Amino acid sequence: MSFTRPIISLVAISTKHSNIKGGSWKIAKDFFNNNSIDYPLAGFQGVIMSILSLIQKRRSIRSFEPTSLQDDDIKTLLEAARWAPSAGNKQPVEIVIVKSESQKRKLVGAALGQEFIAMAPTVLVVCANLERSSSRYGTRGSSLYAIQDAAAATQNILLTATDLGLGSIWVGAFDEEKVTEVLKLPSGIRPLSIVPIGMSTKESIAPPRRAIDEFTHNDYFGKS
Ligand SMILES: Cc1cc2nc3c(=O)[nH]c(=O)nc-3n(C[C@H](O)[C@H](O)[C@H](O)COP(=O)(O)O)c2cc1C
């Protein structure tokens, strides 16, 4: 196919210049646009950078440029959340998109004064609809699966933001009651993560990780 070769070149570009600004998706989009090549099938869009490289490239970003996010990018982030796995496919995730300065300021207040939340042009608040999960799974659904489902959606958002060349962070330190009040969340909708997203102002260094040997156990816990 005519776009096979450009994709191979882009794999090479992404691998060689892993610190290039913009994610693999953006590089691909620009490449196809600049060369007047029809944008390829959606299935190709996310496979240009290896999944592991993308996972390793993602960083928690705490400083953002004021530039607004494109609507297309927000849609892509929501699409990523939509395709997260969920227990029994109950899809209990609800997302509040916060863009107004006044609402962002209130979220800073609810999140122990973490000022960078207000710096980001868009903040996604990922919530769990507890009743959707408890309707099938009872207490395990509302106390565990709904939370896990919201976590999976949050991680999908963070990784997709990275692929789009955007900075993001998972903020979990906040007063749930205050966030509930600010966002007017009805009862049974629990806020799980606040995710500010925007262009990062600086590169950040990866904090160290535990060695694989340190957290893996063979056959039973404690056996190396
Ligand atoms: C559940 C959860 C809650 C977190 N809450 C906060 C937070 O409130 N504020 C913050 O600055 N970072 C928060 N983080 C980001 C972590 O500090 C960060 O993921 C960790 O230091 C590793 O850095 P990295 O994300 O760049 O790999 C949170 C991360 C997770 C997964």
PDBQT file of the ligand as one rigid body, heavy atoms in Angstrom, charges set to zero:
ROOT
HETATM    1  C1  LIG A 301      -3.265   7.277  42.075  1.00  0.00    +0.000 C 
HETATM    2  C2  LIG A 301      -2.253   8.379  41.826  1.00  0.00    +0.000 A 
HETATM    3  C3  LIG A 301      -2.391   9.572  42.485  1.00  0.00    +0.000 A 
HETATM    4  C4  LIG A 301      -1.486  10.614  42.259  1.00  0.00    +0.000 A 
HETATM    5  N1  LIG A 301      -1.703  11.838  42.849  1.00  0.00    +0.000 NA
HETATM    6  C5  LIG A 301      -0.863  12.857  42.600  1.00  0.00    +0.000 A 
HETATM    7  C6  LIG A 301      -1.119  14.129  43.153  1.00  0.00    +0.000 A 
HETATM    8  O1  LIG A 301      -2.106  14.370  43.827  1.00  0.00    +0.000 OA
HETATM    9  N2  LIG A 301      -0.221  15.121  42.882  1.00  0.00    +0.000 N 
HETATM   10  C7  LIG A 301       0.888  14.928  42.114  1.00  0.00    +0.000 A 
HETATM   11  O2  LIG A 301       1.653  15.875  41.922  1.00  0.00    +0.000 OA
HETATM   12  N3  LIG A 301       1.142  13.713  41.551  1.00  0.00    +0.000 NA
HETATM   13  C8  LIG A 301       0.299  12.686  41.763  1.00  0.00    +0.000 A 
HETATM   14  N4  LIG A 301       0.507  11.469  41.162  1.00  0.00    +0.000 N 
HETATM   15  C9  LIG A 301       1.644  11.304  40.233  1.00  0.00    +0.000 C 
HETATM   16  C10 LIG A 301       2.777  10.500  40.868  1.00  0.00    +0.000 C 
HETATM   17  O3  LIG A 301       3.458  11.324  41.782  1.00  0.00    +0.000 OA
HETATM   18  C11 LIG A 301       3.715  10.009  39.745  1.00  0.00    +0.000 C 
HETATM   19  O4  LIG A 301       3.014   9.129  38.910  1.00  0.00    +0.000 OA
HETATM   20  C12 LIG A 301       4.961   9.275  40.296  1.00  0.00    +0.000 C 
HETATM   21  O5  LIG A 301       5.761  10.128  41.035  1.00  0.00    +0.000 OA
HETATM   22  C13 LIG A 301       5.818   8.679  39.168  1.00  0.00    +0.000 C 
HETATM   23  O6  LIG A 301       6.207   9.684  38.234  1.00  0.00    +0.000 OA
HETATM   24  P1  LIG A 301       5.822   9.550  36.685  1.00  0.00    +0.000 P 
HETATM   25  O7  LIG A 301       4.318   9.579  36.600  1.00  0.00    +0.000 OA
HETATM   26  O8  LIG A 301       6.448  10.724  35.986  1.00  0.00    +0.000 OA
HETATM   27  O9  LIG A 301       6.361   8.253  36.180  1.00  0.00    +0.000 OA
HETATM   28  C14 LIG A 301      -0.385  10.436  41.366  1.00  0.00    +0.000 A 
HETATM   29  C15 LIG A 301      -0.273   9.211  40.702  1.00  0.00    +0.000 A 
HETATM   30  C16 LIG A 301      -1.198   8.212  40.902  1.00  0.00    +0.000 A 
HETATM   31  C17 LIG A 301      -1.079   6.924  40.105  1.00  0.00    +0.000 C 
ENDROOT
TORSDOF 0
